[in-house]
Amino acid sequence: MKRVIFSLLLMLPLMAFAQTTPMQKYIEVPDIYQEIYLDCIENNPSTTITTTTGQYIGQIDDMGRLYGYGMFVNNDGSQITGAFRAGTPLITIKLAGGQATVGGPDFYAIYSMTSGRLEYVYDGTKGLMGHVLDGDEYPDRLDYSFVSMRYLNGDQYVGEAYDNKRHGYGIYYYATGEIWFGTYANDVREGYGVLFDVENHMRVGYWSGDVERRMIKIKEKKK
């Protein structure tokens, strides 16, 4: 009996770890790669591109491809905001068809914009056909949500939340007209992102609350 109790005591830390391991909903990009990405996009100018389907505001490379931070708003109201690389989404929030898709092209989370519930995670990195998680192995799955929060000062947050706090990727619309895209941790802005001002000028870098680190002012493309 003593041996059984001792074995259970040894297992308790492992059980606690298994229960508190956060659910991975998309690829978490290490800071060193985020910094390399900033190096790559530092000299990519911002511009406004209007097409028959909508309008893109953001960075492009010398080949005219979406490369850097930007947002594309379609005529039907759907939109995609985040980081692009060589014309394809890198890490973005896509709002379309009543769903919010957060992540990259091969690894992303899908939320219902009606209920805010995390519906499933698609991980195409685990095989040719990908892998869909039903969430049963993650007891805290229902703590994740996608929300739209309006504040008394007129600001609005649209993005991921955990336990009713801003957490993960989100878009913050200031009443002043500025728009911020990036990551939050426990209700505080924390991580890499972009700030669009009222004239669509851009600053990219790292935010920690109101503290800005390595801010890069993106030049506008000459017309």
C-alpha positions in Angstrom: 0.0 0.0 0.0 2.8 2.4 0.9 4.4 1.7 -2.5 1.1 2.5 -4.3 0.7 5.8 -2.4 4.3 6.8 -3.1 3.8 6.1 -6.8 0.6 8.2 -6.9 2.5 11.1 -5.2 5.2 10.9 -7.9 2.5 11.0 -10.6 0.7 14.1 -9.2 3.1 16.7 -10.6 2.9 15.0 -14.0 -0.9 15.0 -13.8 -1.0 18.7 -12.9 1.4 19.5 -15.8 -0.8 17.6 -18.2 -3.9 19.4 -17.1 -2.3 22.9 -17.3 -0.4 22.5 -20.6 -1.9 25.2 -22.8 -3.7 24.2 -26.0 -1.7 25.0 -29.1 -3.9 26.6 -31.7 -1.3 27.8 -34.2 2.5 27.9 -34.5 4.1 30.1 -31.8 6.8 32.1 -33.5 9.9 32.5 -31.3 11.2 36.0 -30.7 14.4 35.5 -32.6 12.4 34.7 -35.8 10.1 37.6 -35.1 13.1 39.9 -35.0 14.4 38.4 -38.3 11.0 39.0 -39.8 11.3 42.7 -38.8 14.7 42.8 -40.4 13.2 41.5 -43.6 10.3 44.0 -43.7 12.0 47.1 -42.3 12.4 48.7 -45.7 9.2 47.5 -47.3 7.0 50.5 -47.9 3.3 50.9 -47.1 0.7 51.6 -49.7 -3.0 51.4 -50.5 -4.1 49.0 -53.2 -7.7 49.1 -54.4 -9.0 46.1 -56.4 -12.4 45.1 -57.7 -12.9 43.0 -54.5 -11.7 45.3 -51.9 -8.8 47.4 -50.5 -5.4 46.5 -49.0 -3.5 48.8 -46.7 -0.1 47.7 -45.7 3.4 46.8 -46.8 4.6 45.4 -50.1 8.0 44.3 -51.4 9.9 45.5 -54.5 7.9 42.9 -56.6 4.6 44.4 -55.5 3.7 41.4 -53.3 2.1 41.6 -49.8 5.2 41.4 -47.6 4.9 42.7 -44.0 2.0 43.8 -42.0 -1.3 44.9 -43.6 -5.0 44.5 -43.7 -7.3 43.6 -46.6 -11.0 44.6 -46.3 -13.3 43.0 -48.9 -16.3 44.7 -50.4 -18.5 42.1 -48.6 -17.2 43.1 -45.2 -14.9 40.2 -44.7 -11.3 41.0 -43.8 -7.9 39.6 -43.2 -5.4 41.4 -40.9 -1.9 40.5 -39.9 1.6 39.5 -41.2 2.2 38.4 -44.8 5.2 36.9 -46.5 5.8 36.9 -50.3 2.1 37.4 -51.0 0.7 34.8 -48.7 -0.6 35.1 -45.1 1.9 34.3 -42.4 0.0 34.9 -39.1 -3.4 36.6 -39.6 -6.9 37.0 -38.3 -9.5 36.3 -41.0 -13.1 37.3 -40.4 -15.4 35.8 -43.0 -18.6 33.7 -43.2 -19.4 34.0 -39.5 -16.1 32.6 -38.5 -12.8 33.9 -37.2 -9.7 32.1 -38.4 -6.5 32.8 -36.4 -3.1 31.5 -37.4 -1.1 30.5 -40.5 -2.0 28.7 -43.7 -1.3 25.2 -42.3 -2.0 25.6 -38.6 -4.9 27.6 -37.4 -7.9 27.9 -35.0 -11.4 28.5 -36.1 -13.9 30.3 -33.8 -17.6 30.9 -34.3 -18.2 34.7 -34.4 -21.8 34.1 -33.2 -21.0 32.2 -30.0 -17.3 33.1 -29.8 -16.6 29.4 -29.2 -13.4 27.7 -30.3 -14.8 25.2 -32.8 -11.7 23.3 -33.9 -8.0 23.5 -34.6 -6.6 22.4 -37.9 -2.9 21.3 -37.9 -1.8 20.5 -41.4 1.8 20.1 -40.2 0.9 16.6 -38.9 0.3 15.0 -42.3 -0.8 15.5 -45.9 -4.5 15.7 -44.9 -3.9 17.5 -41.7 -5.3 16.8 -38.3 -8.5 18.1 -36.6 -8.6 18.3 -32.8 -12.0 17.9 -31.2 -10.7 19.4 -28.0 -11.7 16.6 -25.7 -8.0 16.2 -24.6 -8.0 19.8 -23.5 -10.2 20.4 -20.5 -9.7 24.2 -20.7 -10.9 24.3 -24.4 -14.1 26.2 -23.5 -12.0 28.9 -21.7 -10.8 30.0 -25.2 -13.0 32.4 -27.1 -13.1 35.0 -29.8 -14.8 38.2 -28.6 -15.9 41.7 -29.6 -15.6 44.1 -26.7 -16.7 47.7 -26.7 -15.5 50.2 -24.1 -17.0 53.3 -22.7 -14.3 55.5 -24.3 -15.4 54.2 -27.8 -12.6 51.8 -28.3 -13.3 48.2 -29.5 -11.3 45.0 -29.2 -11.9 42.1 -31.7 -9.8 39.0 -31.1 -8.9 36.1 -29.0 -9.6 35.8 -25.3 -8.9 33.3 -22.5 -11.0 33.2 -19.4 -12.7 36.4 -20.5 -9.4 38.3 -20.8 -7.7 39.6 -24.0 -5.2 36.9 -24.7 -3.7 35.8 -28.1 -4.1 37.6 -31.4 -6.4 40.6 -31.6 -7.3 43.8 -33.3 -7.8 47.0 -31.3 -9.8 49.8 -32.8 -9.2 53.1 -31.1 -11.9 55.7 -31.0 -9.3 58.1 -32.5 -9.2 56.0 -35.6 -5.9 54.2 -35.0 -5.9 50.4 -35.4 -3.5 48.0 -33.7 -2.9 44.3 -34.5 -0.8 42.1 -32.3 -0.8 39.8 -29.3 -2.1 40.1 -25.8 -1.2 38.3 -22.6 -3.6 38.3 -19.6 -5.4 41.4 -20.9 -2.2 43.4 -21.6 -0.8 44.1 -25.0 2.4 42.0 -25.2 4.3 41.1 -28.3 4.9 42.0 -31.9 2.5 43.9 -34.0 1.6 46.9 -36.1 -0.1 50.3 -35.5 -2.0 52.0 -38.3 -2.6 55.7 -37.6 -5.5 57.7 -39.0 -3.6 58.5 -42.3 -2.7 54.8 -42.7 0.9 55.4 -41.6 2.4 52.4 -40.0 4.7 51.5 -37.1 5.8 47.9 -36.5 7.7 46.5 -33.6 7.2 45.1 -30.1 4.7 46.4 -27.5 4.7 45.7 -23.8 1.7 47.5 -22.5 2.3 51.1 -23.5 6.0 50.6 -23.7 7.3 50.4 -27.3 10.5 48.5 -28.2 12.3 48.7 -31.5 9.7 50.8 -33.3 10.1 50.9 -37.0 8.3 53.7 -38.9 7.3 52.3 -42.3 7.8 54.7 -45.2 5.0 55.2 -47.7 5.5 54.1 -51.3 6.0 57.1 -53.6 3.2 57.4 -56.0 
